[in-house]
């Protein structure tokens, strides 16, 4: 299932400066994650962007998780 969900994420150098976007539209994965990290629910995001689908939000999260597991974590957390 993960592969089919991730197929919703596209990267095109001519769209949003090559940032990962949802289905080639001009809304980035980063934008979706910013809404979620601000505490917005998927329902609020879908109201703000009625052309999105619930699976697009799930794909954004899956994309972030997949990429997080493949990069070296250089983030310094406050102690």
PyMOL Python script that loads the backbone (N, CA, C, O; Angstrom):
from pymol import cmd

cmd.read_pdbstr("""\
ATOM      1  N   UNK A   1       0.818  -1.201   0.000  1.00  0.00           N
ATOM      2  CA  UNK A   1       0.000   0.000   0.000  1.00  0.00           C
ATOM      3  C   UNK A   1       0.859   1.262   0.000  1.00  0.00           C
ATOM      4  O   UNK A   1       0.492   2.261  -0.619  1.00  0.00           O
ATOM      5  N   UNK A   2       2.016   1.222   0.699  1.00  0.00           N
ATOM      6  CA  UNK A   2       2.851   2.416   0.785  1.00  0.00           C
ATOM      7  C   UNK A   2       3.243   2.927  -0.598  1.00  0.00           C
ATOM      8  O   UNK A   2       3.244   4.134  -0.836  1.00  0.00           O
ATOM      9  N   UNK A   3       3.576   2.010  -1.512  1.00  0.00           N
ATOM     10  CA  UNK A   3       3.998   2.433  -2.844  1.00  0.00           C
ATOM     11  C   UNK A   3       2.883   3.187  -3.553  1.00  0.00           C
ATOM     12  O   UNK A   3       3.142   4.227  -4.158  1.00  0.00           O
ATOM     13  N   UNK A   4       1.668   2.700  -3.497  1.00  0.00           N
ATOM     14  CA  UNK A   4       0.576   3.377  -4.197  1.00  0.00           C
ATOM     15  C   UNK A   4       0.297   4.739  -3.582  1.00  0.00           C
ATOM     16  O   UNK A   4      -0.040   5.682  -4.298  1.00  0.00           O
ATOM     17  N   UNK A   5       0.433   4.857  -2.262  1.00  0.00           N
ATOM     18  CA  UNK A   5       0.238   6.152  -1.610  1.00  0.00           C
ATOM     19  C   UNK A   5       1.339   7.108  -2.030  1.00  0.00           C
ATOM     20  O   UNK A   5       1.068   8.270  -2.333  1.00  0.00           O
ATOM     21  N   UNK A   6       2.567   6.639  -2.051  1.00  0.00           N
ATOM     22  CA  UNK A   6       3.685   7.500  -2.417  1.00  0.00           C
ATOM     23  C   UNK A   6       3.657   7.935  -3.882  1.00  0.00           C
ATOM     24  O   UNK A   6       4.291   8.927  -4.241  1.00  0.00           O
ATOM     25  N   UNK A   7       2.942   7.217  -4.718  1.00  0.00           N
ATOM     26  CA  UNK A   7       2.824   7.616  -6.122  1.00  0.00           C
ATOM     27  C   UNK A   7       2.092   8.946  -6.269  1.00  0.00           C
ATOM     28  O   UNK A   7       2.145   9.560  -7.335  1.00  0.00           O
ATOM     29  N   UNK A   8       1.414   9.399  -5.227  1.00  0.00           N
ATOM     30  CA  UNK A   8       0.728  10.693  -5.247  1.00  0.00           C
ATOM     31  C   UNK A   8       1.708  11.856  -5.141  1.00  0.00           C
ATOM     32  O   UNK A   8       1.352  12.995  -5.443  1.00  0.00           O
ATOM     33  N   UNK A   9       2.940  11.580  -4.714  1.00  0.00           N
ATOM     34  CA  UNK A   9       3.947  12.621  -4.562  1.00  0.00           C
ATOM     35  C   UNK A   9       4.778  12.684  -5.838  1.00  0.00           C
ATOM     36  O   UNK A   9       5.305  11.677  -6.312  1.00  0.00           O
ATOM     37  N   UNK A  10       4.879  13.891  -6.380  1.00  0.00           N
ATOM     38  CA  UNK A  10       5.630  14.073  -7.620  1.00  0.00           C
ATOM     39  C   UNK A  10       6.700  15.140  -7.421  1.00  0.00           C
ATOM     40  O   UNK A  10       6.547  16.063  -6.621  1.00  0.00           O
ATOM     41  N   UNK A  11       7.776  14.986  -8.164  1.00  0.00           N
ATOM     42  CA  UNK A  11       8.858  15.976  -8.141  1.00  0.00           C
ATOM     43  C   UNK A  11       9.152  16.353  -9.588  1.00  0.00           C
ATOM     44  O   UNK A  11       9.569  15.527 -10.400  1.00  0.00           O
ATOM     45  N   UNK A  12       8.922  17.618  -9.877  1.00  0.00           N
ATOM     46  CA  UNK A  12       9.129  18.143 -11.223  1.00  0.00           C
ATOM     47  C   UNK A  12       9.891  19.458 -11.077  1.00  0.00           C
ATOM     48  O   UNK A  12       9.423  20.360 -10.383  1.00  0.00           O
ATOM     49  N   UNK A  13      11.052  19.585 -11.713  1.00  0.00           N
ATOM     50  CA  UNK A  13      11.844  20.807 -11.558  1.00  0.00           C
ATOM     51  C   UNK A  13      11.096  22.069 -11.989  1.00  0.00           C
ATOM     52  O   UNK A  13      11.452  23.170 -11.571  1.00  0.00           O
ATOM     53  N   UNK A  14      10.073  21.921 -12.813  1.00  0.00           N
ATOM     54  CA  UNK A  14       9.317  23.073 -13.299  1.00  0.00           C
ATOM     55  C   UNK A  14       8.125  23.437 -12.416  1.00  0.00           C
ATOM     56  O   UNK A  14       7.428  24.412 -12.696  1.00  0.00           O
ATOM     57  N   UNK A  15       7.883  22.673 -11.364  1.00  0.00           N
ATOM     58  CA  UNK A  15       6.752  22.940 -10.473  1.00  0.00           C
ATOM     59  C   UNK A  15       7.291  23.170  -9.058  1.00  0.00           C
ATOM     60  O   UNK A  15       7.953  22.300  -8.492  1.00  0.00           O
ATOM     61  N   UNK A  16       7.008  24.323  -8.503  1.00  0.00           N
ATOM     62  CA  UNK A  16       7.424  24.666  -7.123  1.00  0.00           C
ATOM     63  C   UNK A  16       8.919  24.464  -6.904  1.00  0.00           C
ATOM     64  O   UNK A  16       9.346  23.963  -5.864  1.00  0.00           O
ATOM     65  N   UNK A  17       9.702  24.858  -7.895  1.00  0.00           N
ATOM     66  CA  UNK A  17      11.166  24.770  -7.797  1.00  0.00           C
ATOM     67  C   UNK A  17      11.669  23.363  -7.492  1.00  0.00           C
ATOM     68  O   UNK A  17      12.704  23.192  -6.848  1.00  0.00           O
ATOM     69  N   UNK A  18      10.942  22.371  -7.953  1.00  0.00           N
ATOM     70  CA  UNK A  18      11.377  20.989  -7.778  1.00  0.00           C
ATOM     71  C   UNK A  18      11.075  20.388  -6.422  1.00  0.00           C
ATOM     72  O   UNK A  18      11.509  19.273  -6.130  1.00  0.00           O
ATOM     73  N   UNK A  19      10.329  21.115  -5.578  1.00  0.00           N
ATOM     74  CA  UNK A  19       9.951  20.546  -4.276  1.00  0.00           C
ATOM     75  C   UNK A  19       8.918  19.440  -4.502  1.00  0.00           C
ATOM     76  O   UNK A  19       8.167  19.487  -5.476  1.00  0.00           O
ATOM     77  N   UNK A  20       8.877  18.462  -3.624  1.00  0.00           N
ATOM     78  CA  UNK A  20       7.849  17.413  -3.743  1.00  0.00           C
ATOM     79  C   UNK A  20       6.453  18.033  -3.609  1.00  0.00           C
ATOM     80  O   UNK A  20       6.179  18.796  -2.684  1.00  0.00           O
ATOM     81  N   UNK A  21       5.590  17.684  -4.552  1.00  0.00           N
ATOM     82  CA  UNK A  21       4.232  18.217  -4.569  1.00  0.00           C
ATOM     83  C   UNK A  21       3.214  17.081  -4.595  1.00  0.00           C
ATOM     84  O   UNK A  21       3.547  15.914  -4.802  1.00  0.00           O
ATOM     85  N   UNK A  22       1.978  17.467  -4.379  1.00  0.00           N
ATOM     86  CA  UNK A  22       0.874  16.510  -4.424  1.00  0.00           C
ATOM     87  C   UNK A  22       0.356  16.412  -5.847  1.00  0.00           C
ATOM     88  O   UNK A  22      -0.144  17.388  -6.406  1.00  0.00           O
ATOM     89  N   UNK A  23       0.478  15.240  -6.422  1.00  0.00           N
ATOM     90  CA  UNK A  23      -0.058  14.930  -7.755  1.00  0.00           C
ATOM     91  C   UNK A  23       0.249  15.995  -8.805  1.00  0.00           C
ATOM     92  O   UNK A  23      -0.578  16.267  -9.675  1.00  0.00           O
ATOM     93  N   UNK A  24       1.440  16.602  -8.726  1.00  0.00           N
ATOM     94  CA  UNK A  24       1.860  17.572  -9.731  1.00  0.00           C
ATOM     95  C   UNK A  24       1.212  18.937  -9.588  1.00  0.00           C
ATOM     96  O   UNK A  24       1.457  19.830 -10.400  1.00  0.00           O
ATOM     97  N   UNK A  25       0.394  19.106  -8.570  1.00  0.00           N
ATOM     98  CA  UNK A  25      -0.243  20.400  -8.348  1.00  0.00           C
ATOM     99  C   UNK A  25       0.720  21.308  -7.593  1.00  0.00           C
ATOM    100  O   UNK A  25       1.759  20.865  -7.105  1.00  0.00           O
ATOM    101  N   UNK A  26       0.368  22.546  -7.507  1.00  0.00           N
ATOM    102  CA  UNK A  26       1.241  23.519  -6.859  1.00  0.00           C
ATOM    103  C   UNK A  26       0.976  23.621  -5.358  1.00  0.00           C
ATOM    104  O   UNK A  26       0.865  24.715  -4.806  1.00  0.00           O
ATOM    105  N   UNK A  27       0.880  22.484  -4.723  1.00  0.00           N
ATOM    106  CA  UNK A  27       0.846  22.430  -3.262  1.00  0.00           C
ATOM    107  C   UNK A  27       1.886  21.413  -2.826  1.00  0.00           C
ATOM    108  O   UNK A  27       1.862  20.255  -3.243  1.00  0.00           O
ATOM    109  N   UNK A  28       2.789  21.863  -1.988  1.00  0.00           N
ATOM    110  CA  UNK A  28       3.926  21.017  -1.629  1.00  0.00           C
ATOM    111  C   UNK A  28       3.640  20.137  -0.424  1.00  0.00           C
ATOM    112  O   UNK A  28       2.762  20.415   0.393  1.00  0.00           O
ATOM    113  N   UNK A  29       4.404  19.082  -0.347  1.00  0.00           N
ATOM    114  CA  UNK A  29       4.374  18.207   0.825  1.00  0.00           C
ATOM    115  C   UNK A  29       4.712  19.041   2.059  1.00  0.00           C
ATOM    116  O   UNK A  29       4.114  18.867   3.121  1.00  0.00           O
ATOM    117  N   UNK A  30       5.662  19.932   1.908  1.00  0.00           N
ATOM    118  CA  UNK A  30       6.071  20.798   3.014  1.00  0.00           C
ATOM    119  C   UNK A  30       4.888  21.613   3.551  1.00  0.00           C
ATOM    120  O   UNK A  30       4.733  21.759   4.764  1.00  0.00           O
ATOM    121  N   UNK A  31       4.066  22.135   2.660  1.00  0.00           N
ATOM    122  CA  UNK A  31       2.899  22.910   3.083  1.00  0.00           C
ATOM    123  C   UNK A  31       1.951  22.060   3.911  1.00  0.00           C
ATOM    124  O   UNK A  31       1.455  22.502   4.948  1.00  0.00           O
ATOM    125  N   UNK A  32       1.702  20.850   3.456  1.00  0.00           N
ATOM    126  CA  UNK A  32       0.812  19.941   4.194  1.00  0.00           C
ATOM    127  C   UNK A  32       1.385  19.656   5.579  1.00  0.00           C
ATOM    128  O   UNK A  32       0.662  19.679   6.575  1.00  0.00           O
ATOM    129  N   UNK A  33       2.681  19.388   5.636  1.00  0.00           N
ATOM    130  CA  UNK A  33       3.319  19.085   6.918  1.00  0.00           C
ATOM    131  C   UNK A  33       3.324  20.297   7.843  1.00  0.00           C
ATOM    132  O   UNK A  33       3.216  20.143   9.059  1.00  0.00           O
ATOM    133  N   UNK A  34       3.446  21.486   7.289  1.00  0.00           N
ATOM    134  CA  UNK A  34       3.393  22.697   8.111  1.00  0.00           C
ATOM    135  C   UNK A  34       2.012  22.854   8.749  1.00  0.00           C
ATOM    136  O   UNK A  34       1.903  23.183   9.930  1.00  0.00           O
ATOM    137  N   UNK A  35       0.974  22.619   7.972  1.00  0.00           N
ATOM    138  CA  UNK A  35      -0.380  22.673   8.532  1.00  0.00           C
ATOM    139  C   UNK A  35      -0.528  21.665   9.673  1.00  0.00           C
ATOM    140  O   UNK A  35      -1.034  22.000  10.745  1.00  0.00           O
ATOM    141  N   UNK A  36      -0.088  20.446   9.438  1.00  0.00           N
ATOM    142  CA  UNK A  36      -0.222  19.405  10.455  1.00  0.00           C
ATOM    143  C   UNK A  36       0.594  19.743  11.700  1.00  0.00           C
ATOM    144  O   UNK A  36       0.120  19.554  12.820  1.00  0.00           O
ATOM    145  N   UNK A  37       1.811  20.238  11.515  1.00  0.00           N
ATOM    146  CA  UNK A  37       2.653  20.558  12.672  1.00  0.00           C
ATOM    147  C   UNK A  37       2.114  21.752  13.448  1.00  0.00           C
ATOM    148  O   UNK A  37       2.424  21.916  14.628  1.00  0.00           O
ATOM    149  N   UNK A  38       1.316  22.580  12.801  1.00  0.00           N
ATOM    150  CA  UNK A  38       0.686  23.715  13.481  1.00  0.00           C
ATOM    151  C   UNK A  38      -0.553  23.281  14.256  1.00  0.00           C
ATOM    152  O   UNK A  38      -1.163  24.080  14.968  1.00  0.00           O
ATOM    153  N   UNK A  39      -0.920  22.011  14.111  1.00  0.00           N
ATOM    154  CA  UNK A  39      -2.061  21.488  14.848  1.00  0.00           C
ATOM    155  C   UNK A  39      -3.351  21.412  14.054  1.00  0.00           C
ATOM    156  O   UNK A  39      -4.395  21.048  14.595  1.00  0.00           O
ATOM    157  N   UNK A  40      -3.288  21.752  12.782  1.00  0.00           N
ATOM    158  CA  UNK A  40      -4.490  21.658  11.951  1.00  0.00           C
ATOM    159  C   UNK A  40      -4.820  20.198  11.654  1.00  0.00           C
ATOM    160  O   UNK A  40      -3.927  19.380  11.437  1.00  0.00           O
ATOM    161  N   UNK A  41      -6.080  19.894  11.647  1.00  0.00           N
ATOM    162  CA  UNK A  41      -6.522  18.538  11.348  1.00  0.00           C
ATOM    163  C   UNK A  41      -6.568  18.330   9.834  1.00  0.00           C
ATOM    164  O   UNK A  41      -6.615  19.298   9.076  1.00  0.00           O
ATOM    165  N   UNK A  42      -6.556  17.083   9.398  1.00  0.00           N
ATOM    166  CA  UNK A  42      -6.722  16.821   7.971  1.00  0.00           C
ATOM    167  C   UNK A  42      -8.012  17.445   7.420  1.00  0.00           C
ATOM    168  O   UNK A  42      -8.044  17.901   6.277  1.00  0.00           O
ATOM    169  N   UNK A  43      -9.061  17.463   8.227  1.00  0.00           N
ATOM    170  CA  UNK A  43     -10.328  18.043   7.766  1.00  0.00           C
ATOM    171  C   UNK A  43     -10.181  19.536   7.467  1.00  0.00           C
ATOM    172  O   UNK A  43     -10.751  20.035   6.496  1.00  0.00           O
ATOM    173  N   UNK A  44      -9.426  20.241   8.290  1.00  0.00           N
ATOM    174  CA  UNK A  44      -9.209  21.670   8.053  1.00  0.00           C
ATOM    175  C   UNK A  44      -8.403  21.874   6.775  1.00  0.00           C
ATOM    176  O   UNK A  44      -8.695  22.776   5.989  1.00  0.00           O
ATOM    177  N   UNK A  45      -7.398  21.042   6.569  1.00  0.00           N
ATOM    178  CA  UNK A  45      -6.583  21.135   5.351  1.00  0.00           C
ATOM    179  C   UNK A  45      -7.447  20.875   4.126  1.00  0.00           C
ATOM    180  O   UNK A  45      -7.339  21.582   3.123  1.00  0.00           O
ATOM    181  N   UNK A  46      -8.303  19.862   4.205  1.00  0.00           N
ATOM    182  CA  UNK A  46      -9.169  19.533   3.068  1.00  0.00           C
ATOM    183  C   UNK A  46     -10.181  20.646   2.798  1.00  0.00           C
ATOM    184  O   UNK A  46     -10.574  20.854   1.650  1.00  0.00           O
ATOM    185  N   UNK A  47     -10.600  21.352   3.826  1.00  0.00           N
ATOM    186  CA  UNK A  47     -11.497  22.498   3.625  1.00  0.00           C
ATOM    187  C   UNK A  47     -10.753  23.641   2.936  1.00  0.00           C
ATOM    188  O   UNK A  47     -11.303  24.307   2.059  1.00  0.00           O
ATOM    189  N   UNK A  48      -9.506  23.862   3.337  1.00  0.00           N
ATOM    190  CA  UNK A  48      -8.708  24.940   2.752  1.00  0.00           C
ATOM    191  C   UNK A  48      -8.321  24.632   1.305  1.00  0.00           C
ATOM    192  O   UNK A  48      -8.197  25.540   0.483  1.00  0.00           O
ATOM    193  N   UNK A  49      -8.135  23.364   1.004  1.00  0.00           N
ATOM    194  CA  UNK A  49      -7.735  22.916  -0.336  1.00  0.00           C
ATOM    195  C   UNK A  49      -8.696  21.825  -0.796  1.00  0.00           C
ATOM    196  O   UNK A  49      -8.365  20.641  -0.720  1.00  0.00           O
ATOM    197  N   UNK A  50      -9.879  22.204  -1.272  1.00  0.00           N
ATOM    198  CA  UNK A  50     -10.905  21.209  -1.602  1.00  0.00           C
ATOM    199  C   UNK A  50     -10.525  20.246  -2.733  1.00  0.00           C
ATOM    200  O   UNK A  50     -11.179  19.218  -2.911  1.00  0.00           O
ATOM    201  N   UNK A  51      -9.498  20.563  -3.484  1.00  0.00           N
ATOM    202  CA  UNK A  51      -9.052  19.671  -4.562  1.00  0.00           C
ATOM    203  C   UNK A  51      -8.176  18.533  -4.037  1.00  0.00           C
ATOM    204  O   UNK A  51      -7.865  17.598  -4.774  1.00  0.00           O
ATOM    205  N   UNK A  52      -7.777  18.613  -2.760  1.00  0.00           N
ATOM    206  CA  UNK A  52      -6.988  17.538  -2.166  1.00  0.00           C
ATOM    207  C   UNK A  52      -7.888  16.415  -1.676  1.00  0.00           C
ATOM    208  O   UNK A  52      -9.087  16.597  -1.466  1.00  0.00           O
ATOM    209  N   UNK A  53      -7.289  15.270  -1.503  1.00  0.00           N
ATOM    210  CA  UNK A  53      -7.982  14.096  -0.973  1.00  0.00           C
ATOM    211  C   UNK A  53      -7.257  13.636   0.283  1.00  0.00           C
ATOM    212  O   UNK A  53      -6.075  13.927   0.469  1.00  0.00           O
ATOM    213  N   UNK A  54      -7.963  12.925   1.134  1.00  0.00           N
ATOM    214  CA  UNK A  54      -7.381  12.434   2.384  1.00  0.00           C
ATOM    215  C   UNK A  54      -6.095  11.647   2.115  1.00  0.00           C
ATOM    216  O   UNK A  54      -5.139  11.736   2.887  1.00  0.00           O
ATOM    217  N   UNK A  55      -6.071  10.897   1.050  1.00  0.00           N
ATOM    218  CA  UNK A  55      -4.889  10.101   0.694  1.00  0.00           C
ATOM    219  C   UNK A  55      -3.683  10.981   0.379  1.00  0.00           C
ATOM    220  O   UNK A  55      -2.542  10.549   0.542  1.00  0.00           O
ATOM    221  N   UNK A  56      -3.927  12.213  -0.071  1.00  0.00           N
ATOM    222  CA  UNK A  56      -2.817  13.138  -0.338  1.00  0.00           C
ATOM    223  C   UNK A  56      -2.108  13.510   0.957  1.00  0.00           C
ATOM    224  O   UNK A  56      -0.883  13.626   0.995  1.00  0.00           O
ATOM    225  N   UNK A  57      -2.886  13.696   2.013  1.00  0.00           N
ATOM    226  CA  UNK A  57      -2.303  14.018   3.319  1.00  0.00           C
ATOM    227  C   UNK A  57      -1.531  12.809   3.845  1.00  0.00           C
ATOM    228  O   UNK A  57      -0.427  12.950   4.370  1.00  0.00           O
ATOM    229  N   UNK A  58      -2.116  11.627   3.701  1.00  0.00           N
ATOM    230  CA  UNK A  58      -1.430  10.406   4.121  1.00  0.00           C
ATOM    231  C   UNK A  58      -0.135  10.224   3.338  1.00  0.00           C
ATOM    232  O   UNK A  58       0.876   9.799   3.898  1.00  0.00           O
ATOM    233  N   UNK A  59      -0.162  10.541   2.057  1.00  0.00           N
ATOM    234  CA  UNK A  59       1.033  10.409   1.220  1.00  0.00           C
ATOM    235  C   UNK A  59       2.115  11.383   1.666  1.00  0.00           C
ATOM    236  O   UNK A  59       3.299  11.046   1.641  1.00  0.00           O
ATOM    237  N   UNK A  60       1.727  12.572   2.069  1.00  0.00           N
ATOM    238  CA  UNK A  60       2.706  13.558   2.545  1.00  0.00           C
ATOM    239  C   UNK A  60       3.416  13.054   3.792  1.00  0.00           C
ATOM    240  O   UNK A  60       4.635  13.179   3.919  1.00  0.00           O
ATOM    241  N   UNK A  61       2.652  12.490   4.703  1.00  0.00           N
ATOM    242  CA  UNK A  61       3.238  11.950   5.931  1.00  0.00           C
ATOM    243  C   UNK A  61       4.149  10.768   5.607  1.00  0.00           C
ATOM    244  O   UNK A  61       5.261  10.676   6.127  1.00  0.00           O
ATOM    245  N   UNK A  62       3.681   9.873   4.754  1.00  0.00           N
ATOM    246  CA  UNK A  62       4.479   8.699   4.378  1.00  0.00           C
ATOM    247  C   UNK A  62       5.765   9.117   3.682  1.00  0.00           C
ATOM    248  O   UNK A  62       6.818   8.524   3.915  1.00  0.00           O
ATOM    249  N   UNK A  63       5.689  10.137   2.827  1.00  0.00           N
ATOM    250  CA  UNK A  63       6.868  10.636   2.125  1.00  0.00           C
ATOM    251  C   UNK A  63       7.881  11.192   3.128  1.00  0.00           C
ATOM    252  O   UNK A  63       9.075  10.907   3.031  1.00  0.00           O
ATOM    253  N   UNK A  64       7.406  11.977   4.080  1.00  0.00           N
ATOM    254  CA  UNK A  64       8.296  12.556   5.093  1.00  0.00           C
ATOM    255  C   UNK A  64       8.956  11.464   5.925  1.00  0.00           C
ATOM    256  O   UNK A  64      10.157  11.523   6.187  1.00  0.00           O
ATOM    257  N   UNK A  65       8.184  10.474   6.339  1.00  0.00           N
ATOM    258  CA  UNK A  65       8.737   9.385   7.139  1.00  0.00           C
ATOM    259  C   UNK A  65       9.772   8.593   6.363  1.00  0.00           C
ATOM    260  O   UNK A  65      10.822   8.234   6.897  1.00  0.00           O
ATOM    261  N   UNK A  66       9.473   8.324   5.103  1.00  0.00           N
ATOM    262  CA  UNK A  66      10.407   7.562   4.275  1.00  0.00           C
ATOM    263  C   UNK A  66      11.725   8.323   4.126  1.00  0.00           C
ATOM    264  O   UNK A  66      12.802   7.732   4.204  1.00  0.00           O
ATOM    265  N   UNK A  67      11.636   9.621   3.913  1.00  0.00           N
ATOM    266  CA  UNK A  67      12.845  10.421   3.737  1.00  0.00           C
ATOM    267  C   UNK A  67      13.574  10.660   5.047  1.00  0.00           C
ATOM    268  O   UNK A  67      14.801  10.757   5.061  1.00  0.00           O
ATOM    269  N   UNK A  68      12.859  10.753   6.122  1.00  0.00           N
ATOM    270  CA  UNK A  68      13.485  10.941   7.427  1.00  0.00           C
ATOM    271  C   UNK A  68      14.352   9.741   7.788  1.00  0.00           C
ATOM    272  O   UNK A  68      15.405   9.890   8.408  1.00  0.00           O
ATOM    273  N   UNK A  69      13.909   8.572   7.403  1.00  0.00           N
ATOM    274  CA  UNK A  69      14.664   7.367   7.745  1.00  0.00           C
ATOM    275  C   UNK A  69      15.908   7.195   6.885  1.00  0.00           C
ATOM    276  O   UNK A  69      16.749   6.350   7.192  1.00  0.00           O
ATOM    277  N   UNK A  70      16.045   7.973   5.818  1.00  0.00           N
ATOM    278  CA  UNK A  70      17.192   7.809   4.929  1.00  0.00           C
ATOM    279  C   UNK A  70      18.224   8.916   5.060  1.00  0.00           C
ATOM    280  O   UNK A  70      19.255   8.867   4.390  1.00  0.00           O
ATOM    281  N   UNK A  71      17.976   9.927   5.915  1.00  0.00           N
ATOM    282  CA  UNK A  71      18.940  11.003   6.054  1.00  0.00           C
ATOM    283  C   UNK A  71      19.621  10.945   7.405  1.00  0.00           C
ATOM    284  O   UNK A  71      19.077  10.408   8.370  1.00  0.00           O
ATOM    285  N   UNK A  72      20.812  11.504   7.462  1.00  0.00           N
ATOM    286  CA  UNK A  72      21.527  11.590   8.728  1.00  0.00           C
ATOM    287  C   UNK A  72      20.868  12.710   9.540  1.00  0.00           C
ATOM    288  O   UNK A  72      20.622  13.802   9.027  1.00  0.00           O
ATOM    289  N   UNK A  73      20.592  12.430  10.783  1.00  0.00           N
ATOM    290  CA  UNK A  73      19.925  13.403  11.629  1.00  0.00           C
ATOM    291  C   UNK A  73      20.950  14.326  12.281  1.00  0.00           C
ATOM    292  O   UNK A  73      21.658  13.924  13.204  1.00  0.00           O
ATOM    293  N   UNK A  74      21.025  15.566  11.795  1.00  0.00           N
ATOM    294  CA  UNK A  74      21.946  16.565  12.330  1.00  0.00           C
ATOM    295  C   UNK A  74      21.229  17.576  13.219  1.00  0.00           C
ATOM    296  O   UNK A  74      21.813  18.601  13.572  1.00  0.00           O
ATOM    297  N   UNK A  75      20.004  17.316  13.579  1.00  0.00           N
ATOM    298  CA  UNK A  75      19.237  18.254  14.385  1.00  0.00           C
ATOM    299  C   UNK A  75      19.726  18.203  15.822  1.00  0.00           C
ATOM    300  O   UNK A  75      19.838  17.130  16.414  1.00  0.00           O
ATOM    301  N   UNK A  76      20.012  19.359  16.371  1.00  0.00           N
ATOM    302  CA  UNK A  76      20.429  19.472  17.767  1.00  0.00           C
ATOM    303  C   UNK A  76      19.207  19.840  18.591  1.00  0.00           C
ATOM    304  O   UNK A  76      18.609  20.893  18.370  1.00  0.00           O
ATOM    305  N   UNK A  77      18.835  19.007  19.519  1.00  0.00           N
ATOM    306  CA  UNK A  77      17.696  19.281  20.396  1.00  0.00           C
ATOM    307  C   UNK A  77      18.173  19.966  21.661  1.00  0.00           C
ATOM    308  O   UNK A  77      19.251  19.667  22.177  1.00  0.00           O
ATOM    309  N   UNK A  78      17.369  20.877  22.151  1.00  0.00           N
ATOM    310  CA  UNK A  78      17.714  21.553  23.404  1.00  0.00           C
ATOM    311  C   UNK A  78      17.655  20.552  24.540  1.00  0.00           C
ATOM    312  O   UNK A  78      16.780  19.687  24.576  1.00  0.00           O
ATOM    313  N   UNK A  79      18.578  20.674  25.455  1.00  0.00           N
ATOM    314  CA  UNK A  79      18.578  19.729  26.581  1.00  0.00           C
ATOM    315  C   UNK A  79      17.961  20.333  27.822  1.00  0.00           C
ATOM    316  O   UNK A  79      17.884  19.672  28.857  1.00  0.00           O
TER     317      UNK A  79
END
""", "prot")
cmd.dss("prot")
cmd.show_as("cartoon", "prot")
cmd.util.cbc("prot")
cmd.orient("prot")
